[in-house]
């Protein structure tokens, strides 16, 4: 369970990073997308990168990679995120 894996400070930073990434993005109302971003935050935190900045950067990079992969699929090219 995620709550037992990280201290309160890290969990607060993860939540703040997710909020920053999703702020103003209507597509972030989608649970699957928020979960995808949250997974990238967990991976980042497990590597010891727990600042809001590092977590936000990791989430935004994952989101950008997912967007590039979606465009590639639409154009007939396949790229893995």
C-alpha positions in Angstrom: 0.0 0.0 0.0 1.3 3.4 -0.9 0.5 5.1 2.4 2.9 2.7 4.2 5.7 3.2 1.7 6.3 6.9 2.2 6.4 9.4 5.0 3.8 12.1 5.4 6.0 14.8 3.9 6.7 12.8 0.7 3.0 11.9 0.4 2.1 15.6 0.7 4.7 16.5 -2.0 3.3 13.8 -4.2 -0.2 15.2 -3.8 0.9 18.7 -4.4 2.8 17.6 -7.6 -0.2 15.8 -8.9 -2.3 18.9 -8.3 0.2 21.1 -10.0 0.3 18.8 -13.1 -3.4 18.6 -13.3 -4.3 22.2 -12.5 -6.3 23.6 -15.4 -6.2 20.4 -17.5 -9.7 19.2 -18.1 -8.4 15.7 -19.2 -7.1 15.2 -15.6 -10.6 14.6 -14.5 -10.1 11.2 -16.0 -9.2 8.7 -13.3 -7.1 6.6 -15.6 -4.9 9.6 -16.5 -4.5 10.7 -12.9 -3.6 7.2 -12.0 -1.0 7.1 -14.8 0.6 10.3 -13.5 0.4 9.1 -9.9 2.3 5.9 -10.9 5.1 8.1 -12.3 5.2 10.0 -9.0 5.5 6.8 -7.1 8.4 5.6 -9.3 10.2 8.9 -8.8 9.7 8.9 -5.0 11.0 5.3 -4.8 14.2 6.5 -6.4 14.5 9.0 -3.5 13.5 12.0 -5.5 10.8 13.4 -3.3 10.8 17.2 -3.7 7.8 18.8 -5.3 10.0 20.0 -8.1 11.4 16.5 -8.9 8.0 14.9 -8.6 6.3 17.5 -10.8 9.0 17.1 -13.4 8.6 13.3 -13.4 4.8 13.5 -13.8 5.0 16.1 -16.6 7.6 14.0 -18.4 5.4 10.9 -18.1 2.4 12.9 -19.4 4.5 14.3 -22.3 5.7 10.8 -23.2 2.1 9.5 -23.1 1.0 12.3 -25.4 3.8 11.6 -27.9 2.9 7.9 -27.9 -0.8 8.7 -28.6 0.1 11.0 -31.5 2.4 8.4 -32.9 -0.3 5.7 -32.7 -2.8 8.1 -34.5 -0.3 8.7 -37.2 0.4 5.0 -37.7 3.7 4.9 -35.9 4.0 3.1 -32.6 6.2 4.5 -29.8 6.2 3.2 -26.3 5.9 5.8 -23.5 
